[in-house]
Amino acid sequence: MDLHEQLKKLFPDHEPLAEEKAEETPHELFIQQEPMVCKYEKRKGKPTTIIEGYSGSEEDFRILAKELKTKLSVGGTFKDNTIIIQGDYRDKIMETLKSKGFKVKRVGG
């Protein structure tokens, strides 16, 4: 006997409310005209990919950072209006950003 059947026995006159689920609309990122910079650096001997030059809101840039990190399954951070991704993922990041409509410029080798 599941919970719903038990509740019906306890409260036979009760009519359950129709559950309304609010549909979440995906957040629209601000698409800028000037290109973002995607560069490669070594920090403390380890490769990092740095994305900077976004002129939208800081919250949009944080959302973009989270999307990139989850898509690539890598670690990273958002700090001082730059996204720092662990590892050299310039090609994959540039493809992802271009598919979202951003212009990206590759810097540093």
Buried (B, 14 or more C-beta within 10 A) or exposed (E): EEEEEEEEEEEEEEEEEEEEEEEEEEEEBEEBEEEBBBBBBEEEEEBBBBBBBBEEEEEBBEBBBEBBBEEBEBEBEBEEEBBBBBBBBBEBBBEBBEEEEBEBEBBEE
